[in-house]
């Protein structure tokens, strides 16, 4: 696969779609776990991330793990303990597990599960924004400015669950425990300050902030709409307002069936809705485009539950074309998998996704030359 021609820069193509205007072709995004990344680099004969994005025709670069601020903290960024458990600066713990299709990193050993008193949280070793050095950040972004630049990693619900345990955090919310509110505030305060500092260090360079907080299951919300409106929407709004103050668009990621709270997300200014989990209840792309397509840009919609792992390349290509026609009509769509690509997705289906998504771009360029 080779880099596809086009009549717009990748950055302009993405921003045009985000504004729900029609670009020269529907833009494309890419995300994969480390093992898939390495498999793709080997398959395409490339050895760096830029070359891989070029090969796939991807228009967005996610900065995380590609261009990060320099870490200057007093504890290791990541350390490994007994049993191969890895711990990051938050104390989130993961272990590499072998699945039927390959390795996956999974969260384990939630250190704040036993907490019974919110005062105990005051003694937890929380990371500080001051541990990150942004002094040379803008310069290191310069080589990526032809693409839409996305900063990711913000979370005010999912990340607390990795310390507390999802079941305990749900009980905190259900019982109005001050522990839950204190945890949500800790993460909200940190990420508002962290990304505010990042955006200020590189004015105008970053195009998108991605917030990831899974709030849906296959057929319903994880919490009641009223609980989400009370506990999560105001905190998400703080991140949105901060990003918009810097001229940065906001992508909100939530898997699952989240239709009842989409209006709330739009009301606080979400610009891009991800991932449109098409197999979940009430997440039909055509209906979403009809009902809210004038208010938000869609991102994703290429199913990673069934289509990409189990479908044929022809089925993948057909679905990509359908989604471009449905969600991309008049602008407002970015083609992407509906989740990080994992080892259960065959290489030929990844090729079919990106070759189909970028084929029209090549044809458009030829017609306009």
FIMI-177979 format. One record per atom (N, C-alpha, C): x, y, z; residue in one letter. Coordinates in steps of 0.001 Angstrom, whole numbers, padded with zeros to 6 digits, always signed. Example, Ala and Ser with C-alpha at 12.3 -4.5 7.8 and 13.67 -1.06 7.14 Angstrom:
REM residues 2
+013190-005690+007800a;+012300-004500+007800a;+013200-003300+007800a;+012850-002250+007080s;+013670-001060+007140s;+012900+000030+007870s;
END
This chain:
REM residues 369
+000853-001190+000000x;+000000+000000+000000x;+000891+001243+000000x;+000507+002265-000745x;+001312+003472-000819x;+000490+004671-000380x;+001177+005744-000092x;+000471+006961+000303x;-000412+007438-000845x;-001661+007789-000504x;-002620+008180-001528x;-002533+009669-001829x;-002675+010044-003090x;-002695+011465-003419x;-004017+012095-003029x;-004070+013383-003018x;-005291+014104-002715x;-005111+015556-003058x;-006173+016321-002974x;-006094+017736-003327x;-006011+018636-002101x;-006162+018073-000901x;-006068+018835+000337x;-004987+018227+001216x;-004399+019071+002078x;-003533+018528+003120x;-004386+017700+004085x;-003751+016720+004721x;-004482+015890+005678x;-005136+016737+006753x;-004407+017689+007310x;-004952+018547+008369x;-006211+019263+007891x;-006150+019850+006720x;-007295+020599+006201x;-008475+019682+005902x;-008175+018485+005419x;-009232+017510+005110x;-009999+017149+006391x;-009253+016907+007474x;-009887+016538+008743x;-010698+017700+009303x;-010114+018883+009339x;-010806+020028+009929x;-012041+020403+009110x;-011976+020218+007816x;-013145+020455+006964x;-014277+019508+007357x;-013950+018239+007556x;-014963+017263+007956x;-015513+017572+009340x;-014640+017974+010264x;-015088+018283+011620x;-016086+019436+011608x;-015888+020381+010710x;-016814+021510+010573x;-018062+021144+009776x;-018181+019855+009421x;-019326+019331+008675x;-019456+019968+007307x;-018285+020247+006740x;-018197+020669+005355x;-017616+019503+004556x;-017769+019540+003255x;-017360+018391+002440x;-015930+018566+001953x;-014996+017728+002423x;-013612+017811+001949x;-013448+017148+000587x;-012209+017132+000075x;-011958+016483-001214x;-012255+014991-001156x;-012102+014406+000024x;-012419+012992+000254x;-012600+012807+001749x;-013299+011762+002150x;-013511+011508+003566x;-012166+011195+004222x;-011828+011888+005314x;-010545+011622+005983x;-010537+010283+006698x;-009335+009851+007042x;-009113+008501+007564x;-008283+008585+008842x;-008646+007766+009825x;-007875+007677+011063x;-007509+006215+011316x;-006548+006021+012213x;-005982+004685+012451x;-005581+004562+013911x;-005856+003391+014490x;-005434+003111+015856x;-005281+001606+016015x;-004195+001189+016664x;-003941-000243+016831x;-003112-000470+018088x;-003222-001674+018648x;-002397-001979+019814x;-000953-002236+019383x;-000001-002302+020313x;+001424-002390+019930x;+001764-003591+019069x;+001101-004705+019287x;+001432-005914+018535x;+000933-005814+017092x;-000212-005191+016910x;-000710-004965+015555x;+000161-003943+014847x;+000583-002907+015564x;+001487-001926+014958x;+002731-002600+014401x;+003331-003478+015192x;+004550-004137+014735x;+004272-005063+013562x;+003139-005749+013601x;+002776-006649+012500x;+002597-005858+011207x;+001973-004685+011301x;+001751-003862+010119x;+003059-003291+009586x;+003936-002859+010470x;+005225-002334+010013x;+006007-003405+009251x;+005956-004617+009769x;+006638-005720+009074x;+005983-005989+007723x;+004672-006017+007695x;+003949-006327+006457x;+004190-005273+005385x;+004272-003993+005788x;+004447-002914+004817x;+005910-002545+004609x;+006814-003206+005333x;+008234-002948+005155x;+008657-001564+005608x;+008063-001066+006691x;+008414+000247+007226x;+008888+000073+008659x;+009638+001066+009155x;+010177+000927+010510x;+009896+002130+011403x;+009021+003032+010963x;+008675+004168+011807x;+007197+004488+011644x;+006675+005245+012603x;+005241+005493+012654x;+004761+006358+011485x;+005536+007347+011103x;+005135+008196+009986x;+004976+007379+008713x;+005918+006499+008448x;+005842+005687+007233x;+004626+004765+007263x;+004275+004265+008446x;+003091+003425+008547x;+001830+004237+008270x;+001724+005444+008845x;+000566+006290+008571x;+000489+006636+007085x;+001634+006879+006469x;+001662+007146+005026x;+001140+005947+004248x;+001585+004763+004638x;+001178+003554+003923x;-000325+003324+004015x;-000903+003684+005155x;-002342+003488+005357x;-003174+004648+004826x;-002528+005781+004537x;-003253+006959+004099x;-003941+007688+005234x;-003451+007536+006472x;-004092+008133+007641x;-003843+009641+007689x;-004884+010385+008032x;-004825+011846+008044x;-004586+012430+009433x;-004686+011620+010478x;-004565+012083+011863x;-003387+011375+012519x;-002624+012120+013317x;-001612+011499+014160x;-002025+011687+015615x;-002102+010590+016345x;-002340+010622+017784x;-000976+010768+018445x;-000819+011836+019229x;+000490+012144+019795x;+000957+011144+020841x;+000034+010475+021496x;+000426+009642+022640x;+001369+008529+022186x;+002547+008510+022767x;+003563+007535+022393x;+004348+007907+021160x;+003990+009009+020509x;+004695+009482+019304x;+005440+010773+019611x;+004724+011762+020140x;+005356+012990+020635x;+004726+013290+021994x;+005452+012989+023055x;+004983+013240+024413x;+005843+014324+025052x;+005303+015043+026043x;+006181+015931+026814x;+007250+015112+027531x;+008355+015726+027845x;+009418+015027+028565x;+008973+014791+030000x;+009118+013560+030445x;+008719+013215+031805x;+009890+013449+032751x;+009670+014219+033812x;+010716+014567+034784x;+010327+014157+036197x;+009400+013242+036334x;+008872+012909+037650x;+009846+012163+038539x;+009556+012143+039838x;+010451+011515+040815x;+010316+010002+040891x;+009297+009432+040235x;+009134+007975+040219x;+009192+007501+038776x;+009503+006228+038543x;+009581+005744+037160x;+008252+005903+036424x;+008343+006223+035152x;+007148+006337+034311x;+006364+005037+034320x;+007071+003928+034277x;+006454+002601+034326x;+007430+001652+034991x;+006934+000808+035871x;+007801-000166+036529x;+007098-001517+036580x;+007914-002576+036613x;+007382-003933+036589x;+007646-004599+037925x;+006621-005268+038453x;+006755-005963+039731x;+006521-007450+039533x;+006386-008161+040628x;+006254-009615+040587x;+005066-010034+039716x;+005269-011130+039013x;+004214-011662+038173x;+004017-010911+036876x;+004976-010046+036546x;+004892-009296+035303x;+003894-008161+035327x;+003425-007762+036514x;+002484-006653+036622x;+003225-005343+036419x;+002718-004521+035504x;+003312-003208+035244x;+002462-002133+035895x;+003139-001111+036422x;+002443-000029+037107x;+002910+001306+036556x;+001943+002184+036228x;+002316+003505+035720x;+002331+004520+036858x;+002499+005794+036518x;+002664+006806+037558x;+001398+007028+038381x;+000251+006631+037861x;-000991+006738+038615x;-001160+005587+039597x;-000390+004531+039396x;-000602+003307+040162x;-001525+002333+039471x;-001954+002641+038221x;-002764+001690+037459x;-001896+000490+037106x;-002447-000692+037272x;-001658-001915+037103x;-002230-002765+035971x;-001331-003253+035139x;-001738-004080+034004x;-000844-005304+033902x;-001371-006278+033196x;-000615-007509+032945x;-000868-007915+031500x;+000164-008387+030832x;+000016-008910+029471x;-000538-010328+029558x;-001690-010528+028934x;-002305-011857+028927x;-002338-012390+027509x;-002135-013684+027380x;-002201-014325+026077x;-003638-014770+025810x;-004222-014251+024740x;-005570-014634+024345x;-005493-015627+023187x;-006640-016040+022700x;-006680-017001+021587x;-006065-016427+020322x;-006052-015094+020197x;-005532-014482+018967x;-004217-013735+019166x;-003756-013621+020415x;-002505-012920+020638x;-002505-012183+021968x;-001424-011465+022273x;-001306-010790+023561x;-002215-009567+023657x;-002675-009283+024867x;-003445-008078+025175x;-003051-007596+026565x;-003029-006281+026734x;-002747-005690+028036x;-004059-005495+028787x;-004142-006017+030007x;-005387-005971+030770x;-005133-005389+032160x;-006104-004627+032658x;-005969-004007+033976x;-006244-005026+035071x;-005524-004856+036194x;-005633-005803+037303x;-005261-005092+038609x;-005537-005720+039742x;-005060-005280+041062x;-005331-003792+041316x;-006571-003443+041518x;-006981-002043+041644x;-006629-001505+043034x;-005635-000641+043144x;-005078-000277+044454x;-006008+000526+045353x;-006993+001235+044793x;-007896+002036+045626x;-009206+001318+045931x;-009308+000056+045580x;-010531-000700+045879x;-010828-000723+047386x;-009845-000886+048279x;-010168-001020+049706x;-010539+000295+050397x;-010376+001429+049745x;-010579+002712+050419x;-012021+002843+050916x;-012167+003228+052194x;-013480+003402+052809x;-013752+004838+053226x;-012693+005626+053311x;-012807+006996+053800x;-012166+007927+052783x;-012857+008974+052320x;-012249+009873+051326x;-010961+010523+051801x;-010772+010624+053117x;-009522+011203+053627x;-008316+010352+053248x;-008541+009044+053040x;-007437+008170+052636x;-006857+008572+051281x;-007692+009161+050443x;-007219+009570+049123x;-006164+010665+049213x;-006203+011455+050286x;-005228+012532+050447x;-003814+012002+050594x;-003689+010766+051031x;-002364+010186+051267x;-001877+009331+050096x;-002680+009246+049057x;-002281+008466+047887x;-001238+009267+047092x;-000234+008618+046505x;+000823+009337+045770x;+000371+009767+044372x;-000424+010829+044298x;-000944+011313+043018x;+000164+011957+042185x;+000154+011760+040863x;+001133+012453+040010x;+000805+013938+039912x;+001808+014708+039505x;+001652+016156+039367x;+001890+016566+037919x;+001151+017564+037474x;+001387+018128+036139x;+002801+018694+036044x;+003361+019110+037170x;+004708+019674+037174x;+005784+018645+036850x;+005414+017381+036805x;+006372+016343+036436x;+006624+016277+034933x;+005934+017093+034159x;+006035+017043+032697x;+006623+018355+032178x;+007580+018216+031291x;+008303+019366+030731x;+007840+019596+029290x;+007191+020741+029061x;+006669+021080+027735x;+007551+022093+027004x;+008757+022340+027505x;+009549+023455+026973x;+009924+023285+025509x;+010149+022064+025044x;+010517+021852+023636x;+009402+021178+022848x;+008208+021165+023410x;+007103+020397+022833x;+006701+020918+021458x;+006578+022236+021341x;+006133+022821+020072x;+007088+022461+018936x;+008381+022513+019194x;+009351+022188+018156x;+009260+020751+017693x;+008988+019844+018621x;+008893+018431+018250x;+007601+018099+017513x;+006622+019005+017572x;+005398+018813+016791x;+005559+019247+015337x;+006543+020061+015068x;+006681+020677+013749x;+006631+019673+012598x;+007322+018534+012680x;+007289+017592+011545x;+005926+016976+011271x;+004976+017131+012209x;+003670+016494+012056x;+002581+017456+011621x;+002921+018693+011332x;+001889+019709+011119x;+001158+019574+009782x;+001595+018670+008927x;+000827+018419+007709x;-000416+017586+008008x;-000400+016877+009122x;-001537+016067+009539x;-002346+016782+010615x;-003582+016323+010809x;-004343+016771+011975x;-003701+016132+013202x;-003387+016948+014188x;-002696+016475+015385x;-003708+016306+016509x;-003732+015107+017075x;-004686+014799+018139x;-003948+014466+019431x;-004331+015135+020507x;-003834+014809+021838x;-004861+013903+022504x;-004426+012789+023041x;-005368+011856+023658x;-004894+011488+025051x;-005760+010781+025779x;-005411+010333+027124x;-006273+010927+028209x;-007127+011902+027877x;-007992+012502+028893x;-009114+011540+029270x;-009398+011444+030566x;-010458+010559+031046x;-010859+010979+032445x;-012168+011080+032693x;-012611+011420+034041x;-013459+010310+034665x;-013769+009268+033920x;-014519+008132+034449x;-013742+006826+034335x;-013209+006552+033151x;-012549+005279+032925x;-011266+005156+033736x;-010456+006202+033755x;-009201+006120+034505x;-009428+005953+036010x;-010374+006668+036631x;-010647+006353+038031x;-011044+004895+038261x;-011754+004304+037298x;-012162+002906+037469x;-010967+001967+037455x;-009870+002360+036811x;-008678+001516+036784x;-007941+001524+038120x;-008239+002486+038966x;-007682+002499+040315x;-008663+001941+041350x;-009910+002257+041183x;-010938+001902+042158x;-011583+000554+041859x;-011605+000155+040582x;-012386-000986+040142x;-013741-000493+039696x;-014201-000945+038531x;-015448-000424+037983x;-016630-000698+038913x;-016672-001877+039518x;-017801-002194+040392x;-017857-001259+041597x;-016705-000968+042182x;-016685-000074+043339x;-017053+001352+042933x;-016557+001797+041775x;-016862+003159+041333x;-018350+003301+041027x;-018950+002270+040441x;-020393+002294+040206x;-021164+002390+041528x;-020708+001652+042533x;-021360+001721+043840x;-021167+003096+044471x;-019993+003690+044276x;-019760+005042+044790x;-020791+006017+044240x;-021038+005908+042934x;-022003+006809+042306x;-023424+006484+042785x;-023740+005197+042831x;-025086+004789+043220x;-025429+005207+044645x;-024439+005209+045530x;-024673+005544+046933x;-024282+006981+047267x;-023906+007747+046224x;-023469+009136+046430x;-022304+009217+047402x;-021412+008230+047345x;-020238+008230+048217x;-019302+009375+047828x;-018777+010113+048801x;-017818+011179+048483x;-016521+010667+047890x;-016255+009366+048050x;-015035+008794+047465x;-015091+008898+045946x;-016240+008549+045363x;-016376+008615+043910x;-016204+010026+043394x;-016879+010990+044019x;-016749+012374+043581x;-015331+012886+043696x;-014648+012515+044788x;-013265+012963+044976x;-012351+012387+043898x;-012580+011112+043529x;-011775+010500+042473x;-012013+011178+041129x;-013276+011397+040793x;-013580+012047+039520x;-012959+013445+039467x;-012987+014155+040579x;-012398+015489+040611x;-010882+015448+040462x;-010245+014460+041085x;-008791+014326+040953x;-008378+014228+039490x;-009050+013357+038754x;-008679+013147+037356x;-009098+014332+036490x;-010250+014898+036770x;-010673+016070+035996x;-009696+017213+036182x;-009341+017506+037420x;-008412+018602+037703x;-007070+018374+037016x;-006585+017124+037085x;-005283+016836+036484x;-005331+017037+034975x;-006316+016444+034309x;-006320+016501+032850x;-006647+017896+032319x;-007461+018659+033024x;-007681+020046+032605x;-006362+020816+032669x;-005615+020653+033750x;-004350+021372+033899x;-003286+020862+032924x;-003219+019550+032748x;-002205+018948+031873x;-002387+019394+030428x;-003602+019263+029917x;-003805+019619+028508x;-003843+021138+028311x;-004253+021884+029307x;-004148+023334+029218x;-002689+023748+029043x;-001808+023121+029799x;-000380+023421+029679x;+000156+022968+028320x;-000286+021810+027854x;+000155+021315+026550x;-000247+022264+025430x;-001525+022669+025420x;-002011+023532+024341x;-001358+024911+024398x;-001097+025401+025593x;-000440+026701+025735x;+001013+026639+025267x;+001640+025471+025401x;+003033+025323+024990x;+003194+025269+023479x;+002128+024933+022762x;+002191+024815+021298x;+000957+025470+020703x;+000854+026799+020778x;-000376+027486+020345x;-000718+027184+018884x;-001953+026764+018657x;-002437+026525+017302x;-001960+025249+016652x;-001119+024468+017335x;-000543+023279+016698x;-001422+022048+016831x;-002150+021938+017928x;-002946+020741+018197x;-004384+021004+017776x;-004930+020074+017029x;-006249+020264+016423x;-007384+019635+017218x;-007098+018505+017876x;-008165+017719+018506x;-007708+017234+019877x;-008581+017322+020866x;-008414+016643+022147x;-009379+015472+022171x;-008860+014294+022465x;-009717+013097+022547x;-009929+012732+024009x;-011191+012691+024417x;-011590+012259+025749x;-012190+010866+025609x;-011736+009920+026424x;-012233+008545+026323x;-012840+008116+027646x;-014139+007909+027663x;-014854+007469+028864x;-016008+006580+028449x;-015793+005269+028461x;-016840+004345+028036x;-018018+004392+029008x;-019190+004771+028476x;-020394+004911+029293x;-021508+003975+028848x;-021243+003159+027828x;-022293+002306+027292x;-021940+000834+027319x;-022970+000011+027441x;-022868-001424+027240x;-023472-001748+025876x;-023637-003010+025582x;-024134-003389+024267x;-025566-002898+024026x;-026371-002854+025095x;-027792-002552+024897x;-028315-001442+025796x;-027464-000809+026566x;-027926+000244+027474x;-026716+001020+027996x;-027006+002072+028744x;-025956+002841+029398x;-025418+002093+030622x;-024173+002392+030958x;-023553+001809+032143x;-024126+002425+033420x;-024515+003682+033343x;-025144+004418+034437x;-026465+004978+033932x;-027324+005389+034813x;-028568+006013+034375x;-028260+007355+033718x;-029081+007805+032781x;-028866+009126+032193x;-028774+010224+033245x;-029607+010136+034289x;-029569+011184+035317x;-028245+011182+036071x;-027683+009995+036329x;-026393+009921+037020x;-025276+010477+036138x;-025330+010172+034860x;-024319+010711+033942x;-024428+012228+033879x;-025650+012727+033822x;-025837+014187+033757x;-025371+014870+035036x;-025539+014214+036154x;-025142+014833+037424x;-023650+014740+037677x;-023067+013565+037441x;-021697+013320+037873x;-020639+013490+036777x;-021006+013243+035523x;-019991+013203+034472x;-020065+014374+033503x;-021239+014726+033050x;-021355+015775+032040x;-020705+017089+032494x;-020934+017576+033716x;-020280+018832+034114x;-018754+018745+034135x;-018229+017577+034469x;-016772+017421+034499x;-016203+017319+033075x;-016897+016601+032213x;-016482+016560+030809x;-016522+017965+030217x;-017533+018743+030596x;-017668+020106+030085x;-016465+020972+030448x;-015866+020728+031593x;-014664+021499+031965x;-013537+021254+030958x;-013361+020008+030546x;-012333+019690+029548x;-012674+020312+028198x;-013943+020228+027820x;-014373+020792+026539x;-014136+022299+026522x;-014542+022984+027582x;-014381+024442+027631x;-012912+024842+027580x;-012078+024104+028291x;-010643+024402+028268x;-010086+024237+026862x;-010420+023124+026191x;-009915+022876+024838x;-010401+023950+023874x;-011681+024265+023925x;-012232+025276+023020x;-011603+026643+023246x;-011204+026938+024474x;-010533+028213+024749x;-009209+028322+024011x;-008620+027166+023671x;-007369+027140+022899x;-007626+026938+021402x;-008882+026908+020987x;-009190+026664+019586x;-009061+025214+019188x;-009108+024292+020157x;-008941+022864+019905x;-010319+022198+019868x;-010571+021383+018840x;-011810+020628+018740x;-011764+019435+019705x;-012940+018915+020065x;-013005+017840+021046x;-013697+016618+020460x;-013016+015480+020556x;-013592+014183+020229x;-013942+013484+021534x;-015156+012974+021612x;-015538+012184+022789x;-015755+010748+022364x;-015047+009833+023056x;-015145+008401+022773x;-015946+007711+023859x;-016967+006999+023452x;-017641+006051+024339x;-018173+004910+023510x;-017714+003713+023809x;-018280+002532+023182x;-019710+002322+023672x;-020430+001474+022966x;-021712+001002+023428x;-022908+001837+023008x;-024018+001525+023648x;-025306+002145+023354x;-025464+003394+024212x;-025201+004560+023624x;-025180+005803+024404x;-026176+006838+023878x;-027122+006409+023065x;-028016+007373+022415x;-028706+008345+023392x;-029164+007904+024577x;-029887+008850+025443x;-029068+010046+025904x;-027742+009926+025945x;-026936+011048+026452x;-026212+011812+025344x;-026396+011397+024090x;-025744+012137+023011x;-026178+013604+022997x;-027464+013934+023188x;-027834+015354+023225x;-027096+016135+024314x;-026852+015494+025454x;-026118+016164+026534x;-024676+016447+026116x;-024058+015497+025426x;-022692+015691+024941x;-022628+016818+023911x;-023615+016860+023042x;-023636+017912+022032x;-023877+019273+022676x;-024699+019301+023727x;-025006+020573+024385x;-023782+021189+025056x;-022822+020361+025485x;-021606+020914+026096x;-020510+021159+025061x;-020810+020896+023781x;-019897+021311+022731x;-019008+020253+022128x;-019324+018960+022328x;-018534+017911+021676x;-018585+018109+020162x;-017417+018084+019512x;-017335+018315+018070x;-017343+017020+017261x;-016781+015953+017841x;-016618+014680+017132x;-017090+013566+018048x;-017964+012706+017539x;-018480+011589+018323x;-017852+010294+017829x;-017257+009558+018740x;-016534+008320+018437x;-016999+007243+019421x;-017135+005965+019034x;-016734+005376+017769x;-017919+004944+016897x;-019160+005235+017289x;-020357+004756+016577x;-020294+003225+016495x;-020545+002587+017628x;-020517+001121+017709x;-021791+000579+017082x;-021678+000237+015818x;-022871-000034+015002x;-023665-001242+015483x;-023028-002185+016189x;-023739-003374+016657x;-024475-003129+017971x;-024292-001962+018571x;-024971-001652+019821x;-026372-001105+019548x;-027237-001212+020530x;-028626-000781+020374x;-028709+000730+020096x;-029561+001095+019175x;-029885+002483+018852x;-028687+003285+018336x;-027708+002595+017741x;-026541+003294+017201x;-026451+003121+015689x;-027618+003029+015034x;-027661+002891+013576x;-027097+004154+012923x;-026054+004022+012101x;-025411+005209+011520x;-026347+006085+010701x;-027242+005461+009916x;-028147+006253+009075x;-029088+007094+009931x;-029566+006530+011025x;-030470+007267+011912x;-029721+008394+012621x;-028507+008118+013072x;-027710+009153+013728x;-027400+010296+012768x;-027051+009958+011538x;-026765+010993+010548x;-028007+011850+010311x;-029152+011208+010214x;-030399+011941+009987x;-030733+012866+011153x;-030548+012351+012367x;-031033+013079+013543x;-030062+014125+014069x;-028757+013855+014003x;-027795+014781+014620x;-026629+015136+013695x;-026722+014735+012441x;-025610+014983+011523x;-025315+016445+011278x;-026260+017319+011617x;-026008+018753+011455x;-025347+019360+012677x;-025083+018522+013712x;-024517+019053+014958x;-023164+018472+015319x;-022749+017374+014681x;-021536+016702+015125x;-020887+015976+013954x;-019579+015803+014047x;-018826+014978+013098x;-018725+013570+013671x;-018933+012569+012838x;-018846+011176+013267x;-017451+010617+012969x;-016991+009746+013867x;-015665+009133+013730x;-015789+007658+014068x;-015328+006782+013163x;-015364+005349+013440x;-016337+004618+012545x;-017202+003810+013151x;-018313+003098+012501x;-017897+001868+011690x;-016594+001549+011634x;-016171+000310+010969x;-016007-000743+012059x;-016955-001638+012131x;-017161-002533+013267x;-015965-003435+013559x;-015503-003397+014822x;-014415-004278+015248x;-014906-005458+016076x;-016225-005537+016306x;-016750-006685+017045x;-016904-007905+016141x;-017450-007690+014962x;-017762-008809+014062x;-017148-008631+012678x;-017354-007464+012073x;-016936-007281+010684x;-015435-007469+010497x;-014640-006685+011190x;-013193-006741+010948x;-012557-008058+011390x;-012937-008635+012531x;-012333-009928+012883x;-012836-011104+012052x;-014117-011082+011650x;-014731-012278+011078x;-015157-012126+009618x;-015252-010903+009129x;-015718-010698+007770x;-014644-010976+006731x;-015042-010960+005476x;-014094-011107+004376x;-013627-009722+003943x;-012505-009633+003233x;-012084-008331+002710x;-013153-007660+001852x;-013887-008446+001081x;-014950-007870+000253x;-016056-007267+001119x;-016394-007937+002216x;-017413-007409+003122x;-016933-006136+003809x;-015657-006121+004189x;-015089-004913+004799x;-015156-003752+003818x;-014716-003994+002593x;-014717-002935+001579x;-016130-002416+001326x;-017092-003321+001251x;-018486-002910+001019x;-018990-002029+002154x;-018683-002402+003388x;-019139-001629+004543x;-018477-000262+004583x;-017203-000200+004283x;-016511+001096+004262x;-017172+002026+003256x;-017460+001527+002072x;-018135+002351+001069x;-019512+002807+001557x;-020238+001894+002207x;-021559+002247+002725x;-021471+003347+003779x;-020499+003247+004679x;-020367+004246+005735x;-019948+005597+005164x;-019087+005584+004165x;-018703+006835+003513x;-019925+007480+002866x;-020735+006672+002215x;-021937+007211+001565x;-022967+007697+002584x;-023079+006989+003698x;-024101+007319+004694x;-023662+008460+005602x;-022528+008295+006255x;-022072+009278+007235x;-021286+010417+006605x;-020670+010153+005467x;-019841+011178+004835x;-020583+012107+003909x;-021858+011862+003701x;-022647+012695+002798x;-022682+014144+003291x;-022150+015047+002497x;-022125+016452+002874x;-021057+016811+003880x;-020182+015881+004221x;-019143+016122+005216x;-019549+015592+006577x;-018630+015711+007541x;-018945+015306+008899x;-018664+013854+009225x;-017667+013237+008572x;-017329+011846+008878x;-015839+011627+008694x;-015255+010863+009632x;-013863+010408+009565x;-013892+008890+009657x;-013400+008216+008617x;-013391+006751+008583x;-012368+006222+009590x;-012789+005265+010410x;-011870+004646+011370x;-012500+003373+011911x;-011692+002455+012419x;-012261+001313+013139x;-013010+001814+014372x;-013984+001039+014826x;-014753+001450+015993x;-014045+001125+017307x;-012833+000629+017231x;-012013+000405+018420x;-010575+000265+017945x;-009652+000295+018892x;-008255+000006+018576x;-008178-001366+017895x;-007457-001438+016781x;-007294-002724+016101x;-006503-003681+016982x;-007034-004891+017141x;-006396-005896+017969x;-005985-007092+017118x;-005354-008058+017765x;-004735-009144+017025x;-005736-010092+016372x;-007023-009942+016671x;-008011-010812+016037x;-008421-010332+014654x;-007904-009181+014227x;-008259-008647+012910x;-007215-009097+011889x;-007606-009853+010866x;-006644-010311+009860x;-006040-009139+009086x;-004803-009305+008697x;-004095-008263+007964x;-004825-007880+006687x;-005406-008865+005995x;-006076-008557+004733x;-007311-007670+004948x;-007940-007753+006129x;-009089-006896+006407x;-008650-005464+006732x;-007496-005333+007362x;-006947-003994+007590x;-006610-003342+006252x;-006005-004109+005368x;-005700-003585+004028x;-006987-003165+003312x;-008013-004008+003381x;-009267-003698+002698x;-009883-002415+003233x;-009833-002217+004547x;-010383-001008+005156x;-009706+000234+004580x;-008374+000268+004651x;-007658+001492+004287x;-007530+001679+002779x;-007413+000614+002040x;-007372+000762+000586x;-008706+001265+000057x;-009806+000778+000628x;-011127+001241+000195x;-011357+002682+000618x;-010995+002998+001857x;-011236+004344+002379x;-010478+005413+001614x;-009291+005072+001114x;-008474+006060+000417x;-008593+005988-001096x;-009307+004996-001623x;-009404+004841-003077x;-010061+006053-003718x;-011114+006584-003103x;-011815+007724-003693x;-010943+008968-003692x;-010072+009051-002704x;-009160+010189-002659x;-008265+010196-003886x;-007760+009014-004221x;-006895+008909-005395x;-007656+009267-006668x;-008906+008783-006784x;-009688+009071-007974x;-010008+010568-008074x;-010306+011191-006922x;-010597+012621-006918x;-009403+013420-007381x;-008220+013034-006908x;-007016+013760-007316x;-006778+013663-008813x;-007011+012461-009366x;-006808+012291-010803x;-007795+013118-011608x;-009033+013200-011117x;-010048+013965-011843x;-009750+015451-011821x;-009057+015927-010782x;-008844+017358-010622x;-007488+017814-011164x;-006675+016864-011659x;-005381+017250-012222x;-005500+017473-013725x;
END
